[in-house]
Amino acid sequence: VALLARAYRRALRSAGRELLAYGDPRGRPELRRALATMVASLRGVPAGDENVLVTRGSQMALDLVGRALVRPGDVIAVEAFGYRPAWEALRLAGARLVPLAVDGSGLDVAALEALADREPVRAVYLTPHHQYPTTVTLAASRRLALLDVARRRRIAVIEDDYDHEFHYEGRPVLPLASADRAGVVVHVGTLSKVLAPGLRIGFVVAPAPLVERLAALRTLVDRQGDHVVERAVAELIEDDEVQRHARRAKRAYRARRDALGAALERELAGTLSFRLPPGGMAVWARVAPGVDADRWADAAAAAGVLVQTARRFTFDGRARPYFRLGYAALDERELEEAVRRLARALPRRRPGSTDPRRNFRSAGRAAKTLS
Ligand SMILES: Cc1ncc(COP(=O)(O)O)c(C=O)c1O
């Protein structure tokens, strides 16, 4: 907050008149340049300023991309467990959404090809880095297959890379856009996770003509973003403050992930089965048979612990036996307390249900098929 306040004041003092006037609807040039440099150096996505549009969060980016690409009735494939706000924006643009299965390797790319055999597919929207909500990273073979299908079938790939900075295991996984030789990927990013969601800064990286088109659409609802904030944030990126903050946050989140994992093993082994996610900000856990996940979540909420159940993420809105447990916003002590309360809130099992411990041992297999 202190750094941002200083950068904001400096921006206003040094260029207030210009920043408070009408400006480029694509965003402040400094921020577009800083974001282009950032995605090129940290994400391997070749981009110049002309490829970047700054939006108010990725939600605006998804809305604009939908409106630019979709004609009423066009099919957009989405993940069967996924991010509902994106689906609703695409629907509003006139898309007919078709869900594709997600498993332990991410989106089922063969299912996309099978869908494209049956009818034209305009685009596919996905979260390949840490699939939302299951946290799975799209397998390397599937990434290549997806880009290949998209190129051959002329399907636009809308890549929502909302948490790029937070990968804890092994080398960073680069976005699909970094390997996109055919120009089919529209890369959507955000500073909501790495900096703050209230800043409302997201961005699109795409071929320049699409950026122009998106900017023209943007002016119809929002002439331009907050150029004072954009300039301040550009300075924080140029000064490496954002990256420094991201490195600190990454260390903290990794420790929180581990603390949550250990607490769940201690208090709820046999009832929740999960793999520690390779990155991201949540654990996706399977609830043992015989336990009503939604009733349990309601009881936990009454005890002050908010748990998201699978119903929130399923395309058909139906219940499935999974929890998404966010850990990034709580420290280790809070996480341990939250898990204790969650364990106390566990409803009694239905009689005759299978032994949950057996299910826990087969967690690897259970986690493979998510839908
Ligand atoms: C899958 C996904 N995409 C994007 C976002 C970020 O949205 P925004 O940039 O509009 O704040 C989120 C935030 O929760 C998300 O979960």
The ligand as an ORCA input file, in Angstrom:
! r2SCAN-3c Opt
* xyz 0 1
  C     -10.106    -18.397    -13.367
  C      -9.991    -16.961    -13.004
  N      -9.765    -16.057    -13.953
  C      -9.645    -14.760    -13.662
  C      -9.720    -14.299    -12.368
  C      -9.446    -12.853    -12.050
  O     -10.418    -12.030    -12.372
  P     -10.149    -10.458    -12.433
  O      -8.854    -10.249    -13.163
  O     -11.310     -9.932    -13.199
  O     -10.080     -9.949    -11.035
  C     -10.003    -15.171    -11.360
  C     -10.181    -14.679     -9.985
  O     -10.689    -15.323     -9.119
  C     -10.116    -16.536    -11.678
  O     -10.325    -17.432    -10.708
*
